[in-house]
């Protein structure tokens, strides 16, 4: 597995980061919003879809990966349950919607209806693999699952 380091400064860049992080798993306790630094960060276990599509075996790989967003003005969540730091979430996608360009909303959508919404001055994100990959026999699968719920995200507590 090749270690990746990707920067996202626009929607197209973020789409690439999102595709590499699809089905990454993260503990709720490994997600943090640092208002004094205007930063949101998470450490996830990224599934290597690139090598999975090249392999016919059932031996897949994951890698510990850092994700950060800078210039974050606020963070809200829906159903994250920060009082349960060991809860494991699966990241489905990351999207960006511009308000008054270059500012806008970054949304991290997880399985089970969990989401995190970041209000950003501008899009500035980095994804960086932190170390060697390890093998897993489990390939992510989420048939018929979608991000449901129409509640407004809750204010901090990340």
N, C-alpha and C positions, 0 to 999 in steps of 0.2 A: 504494500500500500504506500503510495506516495503521500508524504505529508503536505497538506495544503495550507496556504496563507492567502486569503482573499480579502480585498477591500471593496466596499460598496459605497459609491457616492451618488448613484442615481437608481431609478427603478429597475433598469436593465441589469445593473450590477447586483442589486438585491435579489432579483429573480434567480441569478446564478447561485448566490449564497443559499437561498431558500431550497433550491434543488439539491444541493449537496447536504443540507441539513434535514431533508425530509426523513421522517421516522427516527430522528435522533431521540434518545431518551434522556430525561433529566429528572433529578430529584428536586422537589419544590424548594428544599433547603439550599440548592446550588444556584438559585436565581436571586439577584440582588439589584435594587435600585439605590444609587448613591446620589441623593439630591445635591449635596455640597460639591460633588465633582461633575454634576450633570451627566452621569453615566449609568447605563444599565448593563449588567454583565450576567452571564450564565456559563456554567461549565457542563457540557453535555457529552453523551456517548454517541458519536456520529456513526451511522451505518454507511459502509462503503458501497454505494450503489454502482459505482463505476466498475469495480472489480467483480461485483455480483453478477452484472450483466455479461461479463466475459467468461465466467466460470460455469461449468456444467455440474460441478460438485455441490455438495450441501455444506461446504466449509466456507462460511462468510466471515467478514471482518468488521470490527468496530474500532474506533479510535477516540481517545479523550480529546475534546475540542473546546476551545474558548470562543465565546461570542460576545461582542461588546458593541454598544451603541453609545456614541458621544453626542454632546449638545442636546441632552434629553431634559425637557422642561418639566415633565410630569409622567407618572406611570400609574395606570389603573389596571385592575384585573377583574376577571369574572370567574368565580368558582375555583380559584387557585388554592384556597385553604392553607394560608401560611402557617397556621397552627399545627399542620401536619407536614413537617419538613422531609419526612421519608417517603411521601407520596411520589410515585413515579409517573411522569407524564411523557407522552409521545408527541413530538413536534410534527405537525402536518405541513405548515407553510408559514412564510413570513411575507407580508405585503406592505405596500406603502401607498398612501393616498395624500396627495398634495392639498393643502388648504390655500394658503397665500404663499406660493412658491418663493423660496425653497422650503418653507416650513410645511409640516404635515403630520400625519399619524402613521406610525409603524404598528402593525398588528401581528402578533405571534399567535397562531392558532394551533391549539393542541387537541388531541382526541378527548372525548368525554365532555365537550362543550366548554373547555377551559380556554381562556384567551388573556393576553396581556396587550394593552394598548399604550404606546409611548407617544407623547407629544414631543416632537423634535423641532429645533430651530432649522435644521437642514439634515439631510440624510448623510450620516457618517458612521459606517459600521465596519467591523473587522471580524473575520472568522479565521482562527488559527489552530491547527492541530498541535497538540501539546506533547505527543510522544508516540511510542510504537503502538501498532495495532495489535489486537488479540483476536483469536478465532471465536466464532460463534456458529452454532448450527441453526440458529433461528433467523429466518428471513422475515422481516416485517410484513404483516398482512392485516388489512382493516376493511373487510368486506362490508359494504352497506353502512359504514359509519361516517357521520358528518358532524360538523360543529353545529350543534343545536343550541337553542336558547335565544331569547330576545331581550334579556335583561341588560341594563346599562352596566358597564364595568364598575367595580367598586374602587374607591380611592385607596391610596397606598397600603402598605402593610406587606410589601414584598420583602 
